[in-house]
């Protein structure tokens, strides 16, 4: 099934990514402003792609890895635009948009024919939606962690280059990291609960020791430890940044198995 606007969306995000990255090296804000505009137009087309998936198959666009990756990329770009609108931090796009582009490129490599789910499987979408949205939040925490470490390195080495002035303050990045995990953890928890209920409905068991269940549980446990470390042990922002970067690797393993 042909999906209008998929390629155009990918092209817009690709060039927006280039503009965002380039804007980190120049003083002017013209490039980042243009990139934000292209991204906003791109997500309109991206939404049209999701609309086609939904009404072209008769179910939520989450029944295959291709559809999940398209939805993940959409959620990631939307999250960036929300943060950009609220705080005017276009530098965030230099890290978020390339990730969204990679997600769409990967989606294109695993693209298959759209199909209608069997009735018994049509309810799994709630589990996948919660898991993907949690992944989007963890991706933001991952990006915030990378930006934090870069900004801290520039500050400690006293390299006050253009990027230093374009990146947000350390406190903001630490707060974004913390809030993203606080949002992602309950979403992942709801996703796990919905998945367990669905598994019990289909197979009569809440837990089947499948690889995707084990990887999801380990990811959930990891971020629980990170949250407890931040709020009860007092882990510093730098440690949290490293942990969220490491944790996102586990998220990707889990995410590859949510479809």
Backbone as CSV, one residue per row, in Angstrom:
resi,resn,N_x,N_y,N_z,CA_x,CA_y,CA_z,C_x,C_y,C_z
1,UNK,0.849,-1.195,0.000,0.000,0.000,0.000,0.884,1.245,0.000
2,UNK,0.631,2.144,-0.927,1.427,3.359,-1.012,1.020,4.341,0.083
3,UNK,2.018,4.923,0.737,1.760,5.890,1.800,2.180,7.275,1.335
4,UNK,1.208,8.108,0.977,1.551,9.466,0.532,2.295,10.225,1.633
5,UNK,3.247,11.007,1.216,3.967,11.932,2.092,5.067,11.289,2.944
6,UNK,5.198,9.956,2.934,6.239,9.350,3.761,7.616,9.845,3.324
7,UNK,7.903,9.735,2.033,9.210,10.144,1.536,9.437,11.640,1.738
8,UNK,8.386,12.435,1.502,8.523,13.888,1.667,8.778,14.250,3.129
9,UNK,8.115,13.545,4.033,8.346,13.755,5.467,9.799,13.464,5.816
10,UNK,10.299,12.354,5.322,11.686,11.971,5.585,12.658,13.009,5.032
11,UNK,12.382,13.506,3.856,13.252,14.522,3.242,13.248,15.813,4.059
12,UNK,12.074,16.230,4.483,11.972,17.455,5.286,12.735,17.310,6.598
13,UNK,12.553,16.188,7.275,13.263,15.956,8.530,14.771,15.887,8.306
14,UNK,15.182,15.289,7.193,16.606,15.164,6.896,17.250,16.542,6.734
15,UNK,16.622,17.403,5.942,17.187,18.738,5.735,17.062,19.601,6.990
16,UNK,15.982,19.406,7.746,15.838,20.127,9.009,16.952,19.719,9.967
17,UNK,17.287,18.430,9.980,18.384,17.950,10.828,19.692,18.638,10.457
18,UNK,19.945,18.727,9.148,21.162,19.393,8.695,21.217,20.848,9.111
19,UNK,20.082,21.516,9.015,20.036,22.927,9.421,20.234,23.074,10.925
20,UNK,19.609,22.197,11.690,19.765,22.257,13.143,21.226,22.059,13.545
21,UNK,21.857,21.041,12.986,23.245,20.748,13.331,24.152,21.897,12.905
22,UNK,23.933,22.415,11.713,24.747,23.532,11.231,24.569,24.771,12.097
23,UNK,23.352,24.965,12.593,23.065,26.156,13.404,23.868,26.184,14.693
24,UNK,24.361,25.018,15.140,25.166,24.982,16.360,26.527,25.643,16.172
25,UNK,26.925,25.815,14.916,28.254,26.356,14.630,28.233,27.804,14.163
26,UNK,27.031,28.382,14.047,26.935,29.769,13.577,26.184,30.602,14.600
27,UNK,26.475,31.876,14.622,25.860,32.768,15.613,24.393,33.059,15.324
28,UNK,24.057,33.154,14.060,22.701,33.537,13.695,21.691,32.457,14.074
29,UNK,20.457,32.883,14.297,19.367,31.958,14.615,18.469,31.698,13.414
30,UNK,18.882,32.204,12.245,18.063,32.048,11.046,17.918,30.580,10.661
31,UNK,19.031,29.839,10.713,18.992,28.439,10.305,18.102,27.606,11.217
32,UNK,18.225,27.809,12.513,17.397,27.042,13.450,15.924,27.411,13.306
33,UNK,15.651,28.697,13.035,14.265,29.108,12.821,13.668,28.447,11.596
34,UNK,14.466,28.381,10.527,14.008,27.711,9.311,13.812,26.221,9.560
35,UNK,14.714,25.626,10.339,14.611,24.202,10.648,13.353,23.889,11.455
36,UNK,13.016,24.755,12.398,11.795,24.555,13.188,10.573,24.610,12.277
37,UNK,10.566,25.561,11.348,9.448,25.671,10.407,9.309,24.433,9.540
38,UNK,10.442,23.924,9.041,10.412,22.711,8.227,9.932,21.519,9.044
39,UNK,10.342,21.467,10.306,9.925,20.370,11.176,8.429,20.424,11.438
40,UNK,7.909,21.628,11.665,6.473,21.788,11.906,5.667,21.365,10.682
41,UNK,6.148,21.733,9.494,5.466,21.309,8.268,5.596,19.800,8.093
42,UNK,6.779,19.281,8.442,7.011,17.849,8.315,6.078,17.020,9.177
43,UNK,5.791,17.486,10.389,4.939,16.676,11.270,3.486,16.683,10.795
44,UNK,3.108,17.722,10.057,1.768,17.714,9.449,1.668,16.588,8.425
45,UNK,2.699,16.475,7.590,2.735,15.389,6.611,2.868,14.039,7.304
46,UNK,3.656,14.011,8.362,3.849,12.787,9.140,2.512,12.323,9.714
47,UNK,1.725,13.268,10.200,0.407,12.930,10.738,-0.489,12.363,9.647
48,UNK,-0.330,12.871,8.425,-1.105,12.340,7.297,-0.714,10.895,7.017
49,UNK,0.562,10.571,7.180,1.014,9.189,7.008,0.343,8.279,8.034
50,UNK,0.315,8.714,9.287,-0.335,7.917,10.338,-1.832,7.769,10.064
51,UNK,-2.425,8.840,9.549,-3.855,8.794,9.207,-4.108,7.733,8.140
52,UNK,-3.228,7.683,7.144,-3.373,6.684,6.082,-3.204,5.277,6.623
53,UNK,-2.245,5.097,7.528,-2.050,3.789,8.143,-3.285,3.358,8.927
54,UNK,-3.871,4.291,9.655,-5.025,3.983,10.491,-6.234,3.592,9.653
55,UNK,-6.576,4.428,8.674,-7.788,4.178,7.906,-7.552,3.236,6.732
56,UNK,-6.278,2.978,6.418,-5.989,2.035,5.344,-5.991,0.597,5.816
57,UNK,-5.890,0.397,7.132,-5.836,-0.962,7.673,-6.983,-1.264,8.620
58,UNK,-7.659,-0.230,9.094,-8.785,-0.456,9.991,-8.396,-0.710,11.422
59,UNK,-7.136,-0.414,11.780,-6.701,-0.576,13.169,-5.645,0.476,13.465
60,UNK,-5.349,0.655,14.755,-4.292,1.586,15.126,-2.987,1.174,14.448
61,UNK,-2.211,2.167,13.934,-1.025,1.848,13.136,0.140,1.337,13.978
62,UNK,-0.071,0.164,14.588,0.938,-0.349,15.506,1.059,-1.867,15.443
63,UNK,0.746,-2.453,14.302,0.733,-3.907,14.216,2.024,-4.492,13.670
64,UNK,2.950,-3.648,13.227,4.220,-4.130,12.701,5.331,-3.202,13.151
65,UNK,6.564,-3.662,13.022,7.704,-2.840,13.413,7.764,-1.568,12.583
66,UNK,7.418,-1.669,11.308,7.381,-0.483,10.443,6.435,0.570,10.998
67,UNK,5.236,0.154,11.329,4.233,1.095,11.832,4.650,1.685,13.174
68,UNK,5.241,0.851,14.030,5.690,1.320,15.341,6.792,2.362,15.199
69,UNK,7.729,2.141,14.282,8.814,3.087,14.080,8.305,4.416,13.533
70,UNK,7.327,4.368,12.659,6.720,5.595,12.140,6.046,6.362,13.273
71,UNK,5.347,5.628,14.143,4.672,6.268,15.277,5.677,6.829,16.279
72,UNK,6.742,6.073,16.546,7.783,6.540,17.460,8.416,7.835,16.952
73,UNK,8.767,7.874,15.688,9.368,9.071,15.107,8.424,10.257,15.208
74,UNK,7.148,10.019,14.943,6.141,11.081,15.052,6.059,11.616,16.479
75,UNK,6.010,10.712,17.446,5.935,11.134,18.843,7.166,11.898,19.278
76,UNK,8.328,11.487,18.789,9.577,12.154,19.152,9.618,13.575,18.613
77,UNK,9.218,13.745,17.359,9.207,15.088,16.765,8.166,15.963,17.456
78,UNK,7.004,15.386,17.750,5.971,16.158,18.455,6.471,16.609,19.819
79,UNK,7.150,15.734,20.536,7.694,16.094,21.849,8.691,17.236,21.719
80,UNK,9.538,17.179,20.696,10.488,18.271,20.474,9.766,19.588,20.229
81,UNK,8.750,19.568,19.374,8.030,20.807,19.054,7.328,21.374,20.289
82,UNK,6.836,20.502,21.159,6.195,20.971,22.394,7.220,21.662,23.289
83,UNK,8.394,21.032,23.455,9.456,21.622,24.280,9.953,22.919,23.649
84,UNK,10.084,22.919,22.333,10.544,24.127,21.632,9.551,25.271,21.803
85,UNK,8.262,24.961,21.707,7.239,25.993,21.874,7.234,26.548,23.292
86,UNK,7.466,25.676,24.272,7.401,26.090,25.674,8.663,26.827,26.119
87,UNK,9.843,26.404,25.619,11.093,26.933,26.166,12.004,27.612,25.145
88,UNK,11.670,27.493,23.854,12.505,28.075,22.795,13.943,27.556,22.895
89,UNK,14.089,26.248,22.748,15.402,25.604,22.784,15.616,24.874,21.455
90,UNK,15.861,25.607,20.358,16.012,24.937,19.054,17.195,23.986,18.990
91,UNK,18.214,24.190,19.841,19.374,23.297,19.823,18.974,21.853,20.096
92,UNK,17.864,21.657,20.778,17.381,20.308,21.051,17.104,19.560,19.748
93,UNK,16.683,20.312,18.731,16.404,19.696,17.442,17.635,19.117,16.771
94,UNK,18.815,19.630,17.122,20.058,19.117,16.545,20.328,17.677,16.961
95,UNK,19.690,17.240,18.024,19.884,15.886,18.526,18.636,15.024,18.336
96,UNK,17.454,15.649,18.417,16.207,14.898,18.289,15.904,14.551,16.829
97,UNK,16.053,15.527,15.934,15.687,15.281,14.533,16.531,14.188,13.881
98,UNK,17.848,14.147,14.097,18.600,13.018,13.524,18.105,11.666,14.024
99,UNK,17.691,11.605,15.280,17.156,10.360,15.822,15.846,9.994,15.140
100,UNK,15.009,11.001,14.893,13.746,10.763,14.194,13.989,10.313,12.758
101,UNK,14.991,10.895,12.117,15.333,10.510,10.746,15.805,9.054,10.702
102,UNK,16.669,8.683,11.641,17.146,7.305,11.696,15.989,6.326,11.900
103,UNK,15.019,6.731,12.727,13.858,5.868,12.964,13.063,5.664,11.683
104,UNK,12.882,6.733,10.899,12.136,6.619,9.647,12.915,5.835,8.597
105,UNK,14.233,6.021,8.564,15.050,5.246,7.621,14.954,3.759,7.957
106,UNK,15.036,3.452,9.253,14.892,2.056,9.666,13.509,1.535,9.305
107,UNK,12.494,2.378,9.491,11.128,1.970,9.135,11.045,1.627,7.651
108,UNK,11.717,2.414,6.828,11.680,2.167,5.386,12.335,0.834,5.029
109,UNK,13.323,0.427,5.826,14.025,-0.839,5.531,13.214,-2.059,5.940
110,UNK,12.265,-1.878,6.859,11.456,-3.022,7.306,10.015,-2.893,6.848
111,UNK,9.802,-2.016,5.891,8.443,-1.755,5.398,7.867,-3.013,4.758
112,UNK,6.622,-3.296,5.104,5.954,-4.446,4.506,4.530,-4.050,4.158
113,UNK,3.813,-4.959,3.565,2.432,-4.681,3.197,1.589,-4.473,4.449
114,UNK,0.697,-3.500,4.366,-0.211,-3.261,5.486,-1.255,-4.365,5.528
115,UNK,-1.682,-4.678,6.715,-2.634,-5.763,6.857,-3.583,-5.459,8.000
116,UNK,-4.702,-6.129,7.990,-5.697,-5.969,9.053,-5.469,-7.048,10.096
117,UNK,-5.446,-6.645,11.348,-5.214,-7.604,12.425,-6.407,-8.529,12.616
118,UNK,-6.117,-9.706,13.129,-7.191,-10.587,13.549,-7.905,-9.950,14.736
119,UNK,-9.206,-10.189,14.906,-9.960,-9.564,16.000,-9.322,-9.748,17.361
120,UNK,-8.754,-10.939,17.620,-8.180,-11.197,18.939,-6.958,-10.324,19.198
121,UNK,-6.306,-9.828,18.133,-5.104,-9.025,18.297,-5.365,-7.525,18.261
122,UNK,-6.585,-7.133,17.964,-6.863,-5.715,17.761,-6.769,-4.889,19.031
123,UNK,-6.771,-5.529,20.194,-6.711,-4.790,21.450,-5.292,-4.571,21.958
124,UNK,-4.298,-5.099,21.258,-2.926,-4.972,21.727,-2.396,-3.549,21.572
125,UNK,-3.113,-2.716,20.820,-2.618,-1.372,20.517,-2.384,-0.549,21.775
126,UNK,-3.188,-0.714,22.822,-3.008,0.072,24.037,-1.650,-0.216,24.671
127,UNK,-1.264,-1.477,24.710,0.041,-1.872,25.229,1.164,-1.213,24.420
128,UNK,1.029,-1.243,23.111,2.076,-0.701,22.247,2.137,0.818,22.346
129,UNK,0.980,1.484,22.375,0.945,2.947,22.483,1.663,3.410,23.742
130,UNK,1.336,2.794,24.874,1.962,3.192,26.128,3.475,2.933,26.095
131,UNK,3.864,1.794,25.535,5.285,1.459,25.471,6.041,2.413,24.564
132,UNK,5.455,2.741,23.420,6.121,3.650,22.481,6.219,5.053,23.068
133,UNK,5.156,5.535,23.686,5.202,6.871,24.288,6.222,6.918,25.427
134,UNK,6.306,5.833,26.183,7.350,5.759,27.202,8.729,5.800,26.573
135,UNK,8.888,5.136,25.436,10.160,5.145,24.721,10.504,6.539,24.227
136,UNK,9.498,7.281,23.762,9.718,8.666,23.338,10.264,9.494,24.501
137,UNK,9.669,9.325,25.671,10.127,10.065,26.853,11.557,9.674,27.223
138,UNK,11.868,8.389,27.156,13.228,7.944,27.456,14.221,8.434,26.405
139,UNK,13.762,8.567,25.162,14.623,9.113,24.118,14.961,10.575,24.407
140,UNK,13.986,11.325,24.915,14.253,12.721,25.301,15.252,12.782,26.452
141,UNK,15.097,11.857,27.414,16.046,11.802,28.523,17.447,11.466,28.001
142,UNK,17.514,10.566,27.041,18.773,10.183,26.404,19.429,11.384,25.736
143,UNK,18.642,12.129,24.962,19.158,13.318,24.283,19.599,14.376,25.284
144,UNK,18.785,14.592,26.316,19.145,15.567,27.346,20.437,15.162,28.043
145,UNK,20.625,13.856,28.249,21.855,13.373,28.876,23.079,13.648,28.018
146,UNK,22.963,13.398,26.722,24.080,13.678,25.809,24.407,15.164,25.791
147,UNK,23.378,15.993,25.696,23.591,17.436,25.657,24.208,17.932,26.964
148,UNK,23.793,17.332,28.073,24.346,17.715,29.374,25.843,17.445,29.417
149,UNK,26.239,16.256,28.982,27.657,15.893,29.031,28.495,16.766,28.091
150,UNK,27.945,17.092,26.935,28.663,17.979,26.011,28.818,19.369,26.611
151,UNK,27.734,19.897,27.148,27.774,21.244,27.720,28.706,21.305,28.929
152,UNK,28.676,20.274,29.757,29.558,20.248,30.919,31.020,20.191,30.492
153,UNK,31.305,19.406,29.449,32.680,19.316,28.948,33.156,20.666,28.419
154,UNK,32.283,21.354,27.677,32.652,22.670,27.151,32.904,23.661,28.281
155,UNK,32.078,23.569,29.327,32.222,24.488,30.456,33.504,24.211,31.235
156,UNK,33.775,22.947,31.529,34.967,22.601,32.313,36.256,22.885,31.553
157,UNK,36.220,22.673,30.239,37.419,22.916,29.428,37.531,24.379,28.996
158,UNK,36.510,25.181,29.383,36.472,26.605,29.046,36.544,26.849,27.544
159,UNK,35.878,25.967,26.814,35.791,26.131,25.355,34.469,26.825,25.041
160,UNK,34.472,28.117,25.105,33.244,28.883,24.916,33.021,29.175,23.431
161,UNK,32.836,28.071,22.692,32.568,28.177,21.267,31.081,28.452,21.058
162,UNK,30.694,28.587,19.801,29.295,28.911,19.498,28.333,27.875,20.061
163,UNK,28.710,26.599,19.990,27.829,25.548,20.502,27.527,25.747,21.984
164,UNK,28.499,26.223,22.734,28.304,26.432,24.166,27.146,27.396,24.417
165,UNK,27.075,28.443,23.609,26.025,29.444,23.794,24.685,28.987,23.214
166,UNK,24.724,28.010,22.298,23.482,27.515,21.713,22.824,26.437,22.569
167,UNK,23.642,25.662,23.279,23.080,24.604,24.129,22.432,25.202,25.370
168,UNK,21.386,24.571,25.888,20.714,25.073,27.088,21.622,24.961,28.317
169,UNK,21.288,25.683,29.387,22.055,25.580,30.643,21.985,24.166,31.212
170,UNK,22.973,23.832,32.029,23.034,22.503,32.624,21.809,22.201,33.478
171,UNK,21.341,23.182,34.221,20.175,22.969,35.085,18.942,22.598,34.265
172,UNK,18.782,23.264,33.120,17.634,22.960,32.267,17.724,21.541,31.728
173,UNK,18.908,21.156,31.272,19.091,19.817,30.710,18.889,18.735,31.765
174,UNK,19.356,18.998,32.977,19.154,18.041,34.064,17.671,17.919,34.389
175,UNK,16.967,19.046,34.383,15.533,19.042,34.674,14.760,18.323,33.571
176,UNK,15.172,18.527,32.311,14.517,17.842,31.200,14.751,16.342,31.289
177,UNK,15.950,15.962,31.660,16.281,14.549,31.848,15.391,13.929,32.919
178,UNK,15.289,14.627,34.040,14.505,14.111,35.167,13.020,14.018,34.819
179,UNK,12.473,15.060,34.228,11.052,15.075,33.900,10.717,14.038,32.835
180,UNK,11.631,13.825,31.899,11.388,12.833,30.850,11.301,11.432,31.440
181,UNK,12.186,11.126,32.393,12.138,9.814,33.037,10.867,9.686,33.877
182,UNK,10.509,10.755,34.568,9.293,10.736,35.378,8.048,10.505,34.524
183,UNK,8.086,10.977,33.294,6.965,10.752,32.373,7.038,9.366,31.755
184,UNK,8.231,8.958,31.351,8.374,7.691,30.651,8.126,6.473,31.525
185,UNK,8.519,6.548,32.801,8.395,5.382,33.674,6.947,4.943,33.876
186,UNK,6.015,5.836,34.225,4.629,5.374,34.372,4.018,4.923,33.050
187,UNK,4.436,5.529,31.937,3.912,5.087,30.643,4.368,3.656,30.342
188,UNK,5.640,3.381,30.615,6.145,2.023,30.420,5.442,1.055,31.370
189,UNK,5.187,1.494,32.597,4.489,0.650,33.569,3.092,0.294,33.070
190,UNK,2.383,1.294,32.546,1.045,1.041,31.995,1.124,0.118,30.792
191,UNK,2.162,0.301,29.976,2.337,-0.567,28.821,2.559,-2.011,29.220
192,UNK,3.375,-2.214,30.257,3.625,-3.569,30.749,2.338,-4.181,31.292
193,UNK,1.583,-3.405,32.064,0.332,-3.906,32.636,-0.659,-4.275,31.540
194,UNK,-0.786,-3.403,30.541,-1.710,-3.689,29.435,-1.264,-4.922,28.662
195,UNK,0.050,-5.062,28.485,0.564,-6.228,27.783,0.315,-7.512,28.542
196,UNK,0.433,-7.457,29.870,0.189,-8.644,30.691,-1.272,-9.066,30.616
197,UNK,-2.165,-8.078,30.660,-3.597,-8.384,30.569,-3.917,-9.011,29.218
198,UNK,-3.332,-8.431,28.162,-3.571,-8.967,26.825,-3.016,-10.387,26.696
199,UNK,-1.806,-10.629,27.248,-1.200,-11.963,27.186,-2.059,-12.982,27.920
200,UNK,-2.627,-12.581,29.046,-3.496,-13.494,29.802,-4.766,-13.809,29.024
201,UNK,-5.274,-12.797,28.312,-6.487,-13.002,27.518,-6.234,-13.967,26.369
202,UNK,-5.052,-13.870,25.763,-4.737,-14.691,24.598,-4.256,-16.086,24.992
203,UNK,-3.332,-16.144,25.983,-2.690,-17.423,26.299,-3.058,-17.980,27.670
204,UNK,-3.792,-17.201,28.466,-4.170,-17.671,29.797,-3.092,-17.488,30.837
205,UNK,-2.060,-16.697,30.512,-0.960,-16.468,31.451,-0.484,-15.026,31.327
206,UNK,-0.264,-14.385,32.479,0.217,-13.009,32.470,1.704,-12.920,32.107
207,UNK,2.445,-13.981,32.338,3.895,-13.958,32.114,4.319,-15.271,31.454
208,UNK,4.962,-15.161,30.287,5.345,-16.345,29.529,6.853,-16.481,29.336
209,UNK,7.616,-15.627,29.987,9.076,-15.657,29.894,9.571,-15.509,28.453
210,UNK,8.856,-14.711,27.690,9.305,-14.423,26.335,10.410,-13.364,26.387
211,UNK,11.311,-13.351,25.395,12.411,-12.369,25.389,11.934,-10.925,25.508
212,UNK,10.828,-10.587,24.819,10.362,-9.206,24.883,9.823,-8.865,26.276
213,UNK,9.234,-9.841,26.952,8.761,-9.595,28.312,9.937,-9.406,29.263
214,UNK,10.955,-10.226,29.098,12.126,-10.130,29.965,12.863,-8.819,29.750
215,UNK,13.057,-8.420,28.483,13.769,-7.172,28.205,12.976,-5.967,28.693
216,UNK,11.652,-6.024,28.570,10.814,-4.929,29.068,10.910,-4.822,30.580
217,UNK,10.866,-5.960,31.259,10.953,-5.973,32.718,12.302,-5.441,33.191
218,UNK,13.368,-5.815,32.512,14.700,-5.337,32.878,14.820,-3.830,32.654
219,UNK,14.230,-3.346,31.573,14.234,-1.904,31.314,13.473,-1.166,32.398
220,UNK,12.309,-1.698,32.754,11.498,-1.093,33.817,12.284,-1.040,35.126
221,UNK,12.960,-2.129,35.460,13.746,-2.189,36.693,14.900,-1.191,36.660
222,UNK,15.542,-1.070,35.518,16.670,-0.143,35.390,16.228,1.290,35.674
223,UNK,15.131,1.720,35.040,14.683,3.095,35.250,14.105,3.313,36.640
224,UNK,13.574,2.267,37.253,13.148,2.373,38.648,14.361,2.662,39.528
225,UNK,15.465,1.971,39.270,16.691,2.201,40.029,17.197,3.625,39.813
226,UNK,17.127,4.103,38.566,17.566,5.473,38.270,16.726,6.485,39.038
227,UNK,15.398,6.275,39.046,14.516,7.197,39.766,14.798,7.171,41.263
228,UNK,14.938,5.982,41.816,15.224,5.870,43.239,16.580,6.509,43.561
229,UNK,17.544,6.316,42.672,18.856,6.909,42.887,18.822,8.423,42.886
230,UNK,18.008,8.991,41.997,17.934,10.441,41.898,17.208,11.061,43.079
231,UNK,16.113,10.436,43.502,15.257,11.071,44.499,15.531,10.606,45.929
232,UNK,16.151,9.446,46.085,16.374,8.944,47.437,17.852,8.888,47.818
233,UNK,18.699,8.604,46.844,20.131,8.516,47.129,20.840,9.830,46.825
234,UNK,20.229,10.628,45.957,20.817,11.913,45.618,21.882,11.851,44.541
235,UNK,21.698,10.924,43.578,22.647,10.858,42.492,22.711,12.185,41.758
236,UNK,23.912,12.609,41.405,24.098,13.891,40.741,23.694,13.791,39.276
237,UNK,23.547,14.978,38.679,23.040,15.061,37.318,23.922,14.337,36.319
238,UNK,25.241,14.405,36.498,26.146,13.769,35.548,25.969,12.265,35.556
239,UNK,25.830,11.678,36.723,25.629,10.230,36.814,24.306,9.864,36.160
240,UNK,23.281,10.654,36.405,21.978,10.385,35.801,22.059,10.469,34.282
241,UNK,22.852,11.410,33.771,23.019,11.537,32.326,23.641,10.281,31.742
242,UNK,24.693,9.785,32.382,25.334,8.558,31.910,24.369,7.375,31.952
243,UNK,23.617,7.274,33.036,22.716,6.137,33.199,21.591,6.150,32.166
244,UNK,21.064,7.328,31.852,19.988,7.385,30.868,20.500,7.075,29.467
245,UNK,21.757,7.395,29.206,22.351,7.029,27.916,22.507,5.517,27.831
246,UNK,23.017,4.922,28.907,23.178,3.467,28.945,21.809,2.778,28.892
247,UNK,20.860,3.316,29.660,19.537,2.716,29.722,18.812,2.716,28.394
248,UNK,19.090,3.720,27.559,18.380,3.802,26.282,18.759,2.650,25.361
249,UNK,19.941,2.088,25.548,20.324,0.900,24.779,19.351,-0.236,25.096
250,UNK,19.053,-0.409,26.393,18.075,-1.414,26.790,16.690,-1.097,26.264
251,UNK,16.356,0.181,26.212,15.063,0.590,25.675,14.942,0.183,24.210
252,UNK,16.016,0.367,23.456,15.988,0.011,22.037,15.777,-1.484,21.838
253,UNK,16.400,-2.287,22.705,16.216,-3.728,22.643,14.745,-4.079,22.897
254,UNK,14.178,-3.445,23.921,12.776,-3.665,24.236,11.869,-3.178,23.126
255,UNK,12.183,-1.993,22.634,11.355,-1.338,21.630,11.291,-2.158,20.346
256,UNK,12.374,-2.835,20.005,12.420,-3.634,18.778,11.487,-4.841,18.870
257,UNK,10.958,-5.106,20.069,10.120,-6.291,20.258,8.687,-5.962,20.664
258,UNK,8.309,-4.662,20.542,6.971,-4.304,21.012,5.893,-4.587,19.988
259,UNK,6.286,-4.731,18.740,5.282,-4.902,17.695,4.618,-6.273,17.713
